[in-house]
Amino acid sequence: MSTLMIYGATGYTGRMAAEHAKALGLDLVIAGRNATALAALAAQLDVTYRVFSADEHAAASLTGIDVLLNFAGPFVHTAQPLMRACIASGTDYLDITAEINVYRLAEQLGVDAREAGVMLLPGVGWDVVPTDSLAMHVASRVQQPHALRIALQVPGAMSRGSAMSVGEIIGAGVLARIDGHLVATPDAPPQHLDFGAGPVLCAPLSFGDLVTAWHSTGIPNIAMFVHITGEAFPDGDLSQLPDGPKQAQRDAHRARAVAEVTAADGSVARSVIETVNGYSYTPLAAVEAARRVLGGERRVGFATPAGLFGVGFAQTIAGTRIIDL
């Protein structure tokens, strides 16, 4: 049996993923930096654990690991050393990041990964599985798709880890893909997009889809937006935030995204994807992606979820549906 390592397994989402992977009967090793927390979780799940930092020495800790699933954010600090460690050790790399610079890094390291026979597959959670599938679905509804707009609806409370990653997303600046190239667009205005209940104002923000949707659909012009409701983007001392929303809070806030494609002839297609709360979706989708990779569904070099697993992958997670508007 092939072996999966979940790095950052004692975090809010990583723990849910580790529990799910164990319940599926996967050959699991958990890892991270906190030996005490790892030992407790390993005893609970009856799995082995490894303690190491995401640094230049990480490859030595990946012996016997076929797939590494990284849950340790902010990913700007962990993705590069772990990707390089995976390339050195022959281990496929997956993560759940929303940080665009991690996708750009994976894209850049794709050649090295391909030469090493390794796959780099960032974004196997709520970021970017639903929107990647949605982009491919909407693109198929028009002839000669020319431009794509994607907006995320972010409701409810945010986990401490996600709130810290948001700082990295904002710090990347506002980007768009124009004629196939990523371009800084600091003056991009908010735009109205419709999640199914009428247009709402969405702010431009740079998510990983600016990279993944380009690879998955080939659409040369892509812009990303977010519609924030409730207390989704907290401020103040982020270290004081709770680990993440409770089950009841997650159940109260389903997740949605909208994608709108404009064809070369000016025709427009729009679809919405709706699913369970992003924090509930992420461990399910990430572990399912890892299970498939362990089973041989892989492509060396940089890959995207829908590009690898197909346009229907997002809807394999229960409670997910795409609605054409």
N, C-alpha and C positions, 0 to 999 in steps of 0.2 A: 504494500500500500504506500502511495506517495504521501509525503509529510507536509503539512501546513504549519507555518509559524505566524502567530498573531503578535505583532509588536505594538506595545501600548495597550496590552490586554487588560490592565487594571483601571483604565480610564472609563469614563461614562459609557461611551458607545463601544469601546473595545471589549468591555466585560460582557455586554449583551451579545456581541459577535462570538466571543469565546464560548459562552453558554450554548449558543445556537449551533456552533460547529461541533461541539461535544455531543449535543443531542442528535445530530445527524450521523454520528459515528465516524467523523473524520479523524485521521491520525494527526493529532494536534500537539504542538509545543507552544507555550505562551512565553512572552519575553517582554523586557523593558528594563528600566533602571532601578526600580524600587524592589529590592530583594524581599522585604517583609511582606509587602502586598502581594507579590507574585507567589511567594510560598503559600500564603493563605488561599489564594484563588486556585493554585495548582492542587492543593489538598482537597478543596471543595469539588473540583472537576475530575480529580484523579488523572492528571496529566503531568508531564514533565515541564520544567521551566528553565530558562536561561537568562542570566542577568548581564546586560552589556549596554553600553552607550552607543548612540548613533553617531559614530565618528569614523576616522580613517582605519580603525582596527576592527570594524564590525564584521568584515568578511570572515574572520576566524570563528565567529559564533554562528555561522550559517551552514556549517558542515552537516550534510544529510538532510537539508531543507530544500524542498522542491519549489515551494511558493511562499513568499513573504507577503503578508497583508499588514500594511502599516496604518495604525490608528493614532500615532503619536504626533499631535500638532502642537504649536503651529508648524506646518510641514516645511516651511522655509528653513527650519533648523534640522529636520530629520531626513527629508527626501533625498537631498544630494548624496550624503554619505551612505545611505541605505541603498540607493540606486547603484552607486559605484560598487558597493559591497556585493550586491546581487550580480552585477556584471562580472566581478572577479570570481565569484563562487559558483556561477552557473545556475542561479536561482531566479525564477520569475518574480517580478515586483508588481504589487498592486497596492493602491491606497484609496482613501476616501476624501481627498482634499478638495476644497473649493478655491484654492489659491492659484491664480492664473500663472504665476511664475514657476510653479512646479510643473505645470503642463508644458510650458516653454522649455524647461530644463529636460523633461522626458523626451520631448521632440528633438532637442539638440543631442542628447545621449543615445538617440535611437540607432545611429550608425554603429557605435561601439557595442550596443546591446545586440544588434543583428549579427555582428562579427563573432560575438561570444555565444550566440545561440540562445539569447535571453530575451524575454518579453518585458517591456515596461508598459503597464496598464494602469495609469492613475485614474481616479474618479469612478470607483465602482460602488458608490453609495448614492444618496440623494443627489449629490454632485458626482457625476453628471449623467447617471444612467437614465432617468426619466426624460431629461431634455435632449439627450443624444438620440434616443429612440424617437422622440417627438419630432425632432428636426428632420430625421430621415423620412418619417411618415408624411409630414407636410410637404417636403420636397417632392415626394412621389406623386403629389396631387396636381402638379402643374407641369407644363412643358417648359424647358429651359429656365429653371429657377435662377434668379439673378440676385436677390437680396433676401436676407433672413433677419427677423427681429425675434428675440426670445426674452421673455420676462418671467421671473420667479415671484411667486407670492409667498412672503415670509410672515406667517402668523405666529402668535403665541410666544412663549419664553424661549430663550436661547441658552444652550449649554455654555459653561465657562470656556471650554476648549474652542467652541465655535466663535464665541465673542472675541477671543484672542486672535483667531484666524482672520476675522473681519478686518482687523487692523492691517494685516498684510495685504488683503484685497484692496482696501482703500489706498494703502501706500503705493500700490502698483500704478495708481492713476487711472483715468478713464481712457480706455483703448477701444478701438473698433477695427474690424477687418475691412479694408477698402481695396478693391481690386486684387484681393489675395494677400495683401500685406497688412500686418498689424501696425496701426498708426495711432499715435497719441491724439485724443480728441477732448482736451480739457474743457472746451466750451460747449460740449454736446448738451442740448437742452433735454429736460424731461419730456416724455411722450406718453400719450394715452394708449393703453392696450386693454383688451377685453378678455377677462378670464371666464366669461360666460354670463355675467350678471350686469353687463354694461361697462363702458370704458372707465378706467381709473388711471390716475396719474402715476407714472413709473419713472424712477430716477435711473440714469445711466450708471452702470457699474461693471467692472471687468471680472467676469467669471471664466472658468476654464473652457466653456463652450466656444469661446473665440478661437480656441485651438481645435477642440474635438469636433465641433460641427463642421469646420473647414475640411478636416480629414474625412469625416463620415459622409458629407454631402457634396463637397466640392463647390459649394456656393461661395462666390468670391467676396460678397459684401455681407457682413454680419455685425449686428449691434446687440448688446446685452443690457437688460434693465431689471429693476427690482421694485416691487410694491410692498411696502412695509406697513404692517398693522400691529396694534397692541404694543407690547414691550419687546418686540423682536430684536431691536438693536439697542442694548443697554449702554449706559455710560457710567462714569465713576470708576472705582477700584474693581477691575474685572476679577482680580484674585479672590474677591469676597463673594462672587456669585456661587450659587449651588452647582453641583456637578451637572445637573440638567433637569429638564422637566419630568415630573412624575408621570406614571402611566395614565392617570386620569387627565392630566393636562395634554398629553400627546393625543389621547383619544378625542379630545375636544377640538383639535385643530388639524384637519386634513390638509395635505399639501397640494398645491396646484402650480402649473406653469403653462404659459401660452407661447405658441410659436406661429409666426406669420411669415409666409413666403410670398414674395412678389416675383412674377415671371417676367421674362424679357418683353412680352407683349403687354405688360401692365396688369394682367389678371392676378388676383390675390387669393390665397388659400390660408385658412386659419384653423388651428386645432388646439385643444386644451388637453393636458394630461392631469388626472386627479388620482391621488393615491393616499395611503395612510400617512400620518405625520412623518416628516423627514427623518426624525430620530428613530422611529420604528422601522422605517423603510431601509435605512442604511445598513444595519447589521444583517438583515435578510438578504439584500441584494449583494452585499460584499462577500458574504459567505457562499452564496450561490455562484457568484463569479469565480471565487477561489475553487469551489468544488468542480466547476466545469474545466478550469485550467488544469487542475490535478488529473482530470479525466482525459486530457489530451487536446482540449479546445484552446489552442494557443497559436500565436503568430509572432515570430521573433521580430525584435525592433519595437518601435513605438506603436501602440495600438489604442483604439477607442472601444468602449463597451458595445455600442450598437454595430460598429464596423466589424467587430470580432464575433459577437454572439447573434447578430441579426436585429432587425428593426423591432421585433416582438419581444426582445429580452425584458424590457421594463415591465411589461404586462404579465410576466411570469410570477411576479410578486403579487400575492393575493390582495384584492381590494384596489387594484389599479385599472384604470380605463382611460382610453383616448376618445374624445368627443370632437367631431368635426363641426365647426361653427359655420 
